[in-house]
Amino acid sequence: MKDGVIYSKDMTKLIFVTPTADAKSLTIPSGIKEIDMSAFSGSGVAEINFAGDIKDLNYLNFNDAKIETINISANFVSFPENLFDFVPNLKSINVDSNNTKYSSLNGILYNKNKTKLIKIPPINPTIEYVLPASVEEVASGATYLNQTITKFVIGPRVTSIQGGALVYAKALQTIEVDSANPIYASRDGILYNKTLTRLEAFPMNFQVKSLTIPATAATFDPNAYISGPNLEMLRLPSNLDSLESWRFNLDNLKLLVYDGKEPRVSKKIF
């Protein structure tokens, strides 16, 4: 044991960070090749510094850890994009400028050239987030469990928003898209494809009380929910023949309007 951290004898495996560990900031030595799944369970470490590369990590390695800051060295390049999805107190991910695979800006994780947004930490202080002009892709877990962002602005170069990328941002109220974007569009703060035939993402904290989905919207991304604490009236497109891919989370809904033929309805949509 060293400073309250248990390692294997040969210092290649981090086994457990004890609740009484002395350091609030922990540097994982460059010789570490493996971290136990429950290594950070119950620990009070608030900052982690990755000195070397560690392969075969997954999100369970840091599940529910109390980490607030993660510092990634130039050598740490092999981790999966969802590695920090379940670190609820995470504020900032900082990447060494010499890292060849990843980069960061304002505590937010991108690929090296900032063409892909990978992760906005759950409690990063950003409230209104505007994608950098270079970004072309948004990863599926980019805003997963984020609690701070209320507005997400998509630029003209974005051509790929992976399924679920904007679904579980708890404070998100509106999504905006640059009118020059060739793939996506927004209406009433909701994300659609350019022709408004497919609803791509719905803000989890949508604030509008009355909403009419465009008549053209016939399909729905299976990762998305129509939700909103204040939504009381919802009008669906009349051309739907099925609601089986549509999902709703509307505790205060008073009126659901549908003027078309009776659609097929899944038991799981509400």
Disulfide bonds with the S-S distance in Angstrom:
none
